[in-house]
């Protein structure tokens, strides 16, 4: 009878899972609490506990045949590192590897006050930048609302008073409206100032309406409905509105007709040194 020799070979299988720096495997499907099976003869009176004289083995796969009723287990052996670390991994959770979090300790600020100062600097810089942008935006917005160059040119009008003879009227255009400039005679001044102005519809003295007695400056717009009155006409020697029959005296005060107010006096100045009348 031929002798049959049985040869038993030991095969060391390297770990097939990731490990930590300490050598402990990182695999959620591995149960590190697997105990040695009871009754295999190696308890040495210590109960059910992992063996200390053999490399640790972990069951990685268990399959059962429904037809034969057999079980098949697969084991994985890993070398002992000598470092013990309690593992809380179990197979009841979803099988996912734990993410590896990088170490940012070398980027942390060593001085807390320096880190706070940097934060204040960054906040202040952003605030200053935001204020500059806001100022620029508001300035540009207001610039779009300002008057154009042609409107500003019409805002002030200069008139040479030497070109207006005594007893004559001049009509100029200012801000789209006619302006009456009258060089009054001495008789016209006395007539305007001798009138009982307190009894008029719109009481106003001639002194209040003129800065110099000989110069009368008014807007040539009737206060009734905005028509342009005619100069040196009417019952009082001043202005007459042909639209609805309003009469103004030589001081531009309403004396007769439907107009409720006197002719408006605009803002003006008289430069006696240059002989200029500046309106606006």
C-alpha positions in Angstrom: 0.0 0.0 0.0 1.4 3.2 -1.0 2.1 5.5 1.8 0.4 8.7 1.6 2.2 11.7 3.0 0.3 14.7 4.0 2.1 18.0 4.0 0.7 21.0 5.9 1.9 24.4 4.7 1.4 27.7 6.5 0.7 30.7 4.4 1.0 34.2 5.8 -1.6 36.5 4.2 -0.7 40.1 4.3 -3.4 42.5 5.5 -5.8 43.5 2.8 -7.3 46.5 4.6 -6.0 50.0 5.4 -4.3 50.5 8.8 -3.7 53.4 11.1 -0.3 54.6 12.1 -0.4 52.2 15.0 -1.1 49.2 12.8 -4.7 48.7 13.7 -6.8 47.8 10.6 -9.4 50.3 9.4 -12.3 48.3 8.0 -15.9 48.6 9.2 -16.7 45.0 8.1 -14.2 43.5 10.5 -15.4 42.7 14.1 -12.5 43.0 16.4 -14.5 41.5 19.3 -14.6 38.0 17.7 -13.9 35.4 20.4 -12.2 32.1 20.0 -14.7 29.2 19.7 -15.5 27.4 22.9 -14.0 24.0 23.5 -11.1 24.1 21.2 -8.7 23.4 24.1 -6.8 26.6 24.4 -8.7 28.6 27.0 -6.2 27.8 29.7 -8.8 28.4 32.4 -9.4 32.0 31.2 -12.9 31.6 29.8 -13.8 32.7 26.3 -11.2 35.3 25.3 -8.9 35.9 22.3 -5.8 33.7 22.3 -2.6 35.5 23.1 -0.2 32.8 21.7 -1.5 33.0 18.1 -1.8 35.8 15.7 -5.3 37.3 15.8 -7.7 36.2 13.1 -10.9 38.0 12.0 -13.8 36.6 10.2 -14.4 38.6 7.1 -17.0 36.5 5.3 -19.7 34.0 6.3 -21.8 32.2 3.8 -24.4 29.5 4.2 -25.7 27.0 1.7 -29.5 26.8 1.8 -29.6 23.4 0.2 -26.9 21.6 2.2 -27.0 23.6 5.4 -23.3 24.1 5.4 -21.4 27.2 6.6 -18.3 28.7 5.0 -16.1 31.2 6.8 -13.2 33.2 5.5 -10.5 34.5 7.8 -7.9 37.2 7.5 -4.7 37.2 9.7 -2.7 40.4 10.4 0.6 40.7 12.3 0.5 41.8 15.9 2.0 45.3 16.3 2.3 45.2 20.1 0.1 48.4 20.4 -3.4 47.8 21.8 -6.2 50.1 20.9 -9.8 49.5 21.8 -12.0 49.4 18.7 -15.6 50.5 18.5 -16.2 49.2 15.0 -19.1 46.9 14.4 -20.9 45.4 11.5 -24.4 46.6 12.3 -23.8 50.1 10.7 -23.5 50.9 7.0 -20.2 49.6 5.6 -18.2 52.8 5.1 -14.5 53.6 5.7 -13.9 56.4 8.1 -12.5 59.5 6.3 -8.9 60.5 6.9 -8.9 64.0 8.4 -5.7 65.9 7.7 -3.6 67.4 10.5 -3.9 71.2 10.5 -2.1 71.7 13.8 1.0 73.3 12.2 -1.3 76.0 10.6 -2.9 77.1 13.8 -1.8 80.4 15.3 0.5 80.1 18.2 -0.4 83.5 19.6 -4.1 84.2 20.2 -3.6 88.0 20.3 -1.8 88.0 17.0 -4.6 86.0 15.4 -7.1 88.5 16.8 -5.1 91.4 15.4 -5.1 89.9 12.0 -8.9 89.4 12.1 -9.4 93.0 13.1 -7.1 94.2 10.3 -9.1 92.2 7.7 -12.4 93.4 9.0 -11.3 97.0 8.9 -9.8 96.7 5.4 -13.1 95.2 4.1 -15.1 98.0 5.8 -12.9 100.7 4.3 -13.2 99.1 0.8 -17.0 98.8 1.2 -17.2 102.5 2.2 -15.1 103.6 -0.8 -17.3 101.7 -3.2 -20.5 103.0 -1.6 -19.2 106.6 -1.8 -18.3 106.2 -5.4 -21.7 104.8 -6.2 -23.6 107.6 -4.5 -21.4 110.3 -6.1 -22.0 108.9 -9.6 -25.8 108.6 -8.9 -26.0 112.2 -7.6 -23.9 113.4 -10.6 -26.6 112.0 -13.0 -29.3 114.1 -11.1 -27.4 117.4 -11.3 -28.2 120.0 -13.9 -26.5 119.9 -17.3 -24.0 122.4 -18.6 -26.5 124.3 -20.7 -28.9 124.6 -17.7 -26.2 125.9 -15.5 -25.2 128.5 -18.1 -28.8 129.8 -18.0 -28.9 129.8 -14.2 -27.3 133.3 -14.1 -27.8 136.1 -16.6 -25.8 139.4 -16.7 -27.3 142.5 -18.2 -25.4 145.7 -19.0 -27.5 148.5 -17.3 -25.8 151.2 -19.4 -27.5 149.8 -22.5 -31.0 150.5 -21.1 -32.0 154.2 -21.5 -34.2 155.9 -18.9 -38.0 155.3 -19.3 -37.5 152.1 -21.4 -38.1 148.4 -20.9 -35.9 145.4 -21.8 -37.1 141.8 -21.9 -34.6 139.0 -21.5 -35.0 135.3 -21.2 -33.9 133.6 -17.9 -34.6 129.9 -17.1 -37.1 129.8 -20.0 -39.2 132.7 -18.6 -39.3 136.4 -19.7 -37.8 139.0 -17.4 -38.9 142.7 -17.5 -36.2 145.2 -16.6 -37.5 148.8 -16.4 -35.3 151.9 -16.1 -37.8 154.1 -14.3 -38.0 157.9 -14.4 -38.2 160.1 -11.4 -41.9 160.7 -11.9 -42.5 157.0 -12.1 -40.7 156.4 -8.9 -42.7 159.1 -7.1 -46.0 157.7 -8.4 -45.1 154.2 -7.3 -44.1 155.3 -3.8 -47.0 157.6 -3.2 -49.6 154.9 -3.8 -51.5 153.6 -0.7 -50.1 150.1 -1.1 -51.8 148.8 2.1 -55.2 148.9 0.5 -54.1 146.9 -2.6 -55.1 143.3 -3.3 -51.5 142.1 -2.7 -50.1 144.7 -0.3 -46.4 145.3 -1.0 -44.5 148.6 -0.9 -42.3 149.8 -3.8 -39.3 149.8 -1.5 -39.8 146.0 -0.9 -39.9 145.3 -4.6 -36.8 147.2 -5.7 -33.1 147.4 -4.6 -32.5 150.6 -6.4 -35.5 152.9 -7.0 -34.7 153.5 -10.7 -34.4 149.8 -11.6 -37.5 147.5 -11.5 -36.9 143.8 -12.2 -39.8 141.3 -12.5 -40.8 138.1 -14.1 -43.0 138.8 -17.2 -45.6 136.1 -16.3 -49.1 137.0 -15.3 -50.0 135.6 -11.9 -53.5 134.6 -13.2 -52.9 132.0 -15.9 -49.3 132.6 -17.0 -49.7 135.0 -20.0 -47.1 137.6 -20.9 -48.3 141.1 -20.1 -47.7 144.1 -22.4 -45.5 146.9 -21.2 -46.4 150.6 -21.0 -50.1 149.7 -21.2 -53.2 149.4 -19.0 -55.1 151.9 -16.8 -52.1 152.5 -14.5 -49.3 153.1 -16.9 -47.6 149.8 -16.1 -48.4 146.4 -17.7 -51.6 144.9 -19.1 -52.3 141.2 -19.6 -54.3 140.8 -22.9 -55.5 137.3 -22.0 -58.0 138.2 -19.2 -57.5 141.9 -18.6 -55.3 142.2 -15.5 -53.8 145.7 -14.9 -50.4 146.2 -13.1 -49.0 149.6 -12.0 -45.5 151.0 -12.6 -44.3 148.9 -9.7 -45.7 145.7 -11.0 -48.5 145.4 -8.4 -51.9 144.1 -9.4 -54.5 146.9 -9.5 -57.3 145.5 -11.6 -58.5 142.3 -13.1 -58.5 138.6 -12.1 -54.8 138.2 -11.2 -54.5 137.4 -7.5 -50.8 138.5 -6.9 -48.2 141.0 -8.0 -45.7 140.2 -10.7 -42.9 138.1 -9.1 -39.5 139.7 -8.4 -36.7 137.2 -9.0 -33.4 137.0 -7.1 -30.9 139.5 -8.5 -28.0 141.7 -7.6 -26.7 145.0 -9.0 -23.0 145.4 -9.4 -22.5 149.2 -9.4 -18.8 149.0 -10.0 -19.2 147.2 -13.3 -22.7 148.5 -14.0 -24.1 145.0 -14.3 -27.4 143.4 -13.3 -26.9 139.7 -12.3 -30.1 137.6 -12.2 -30.0 134.3 -10.4 
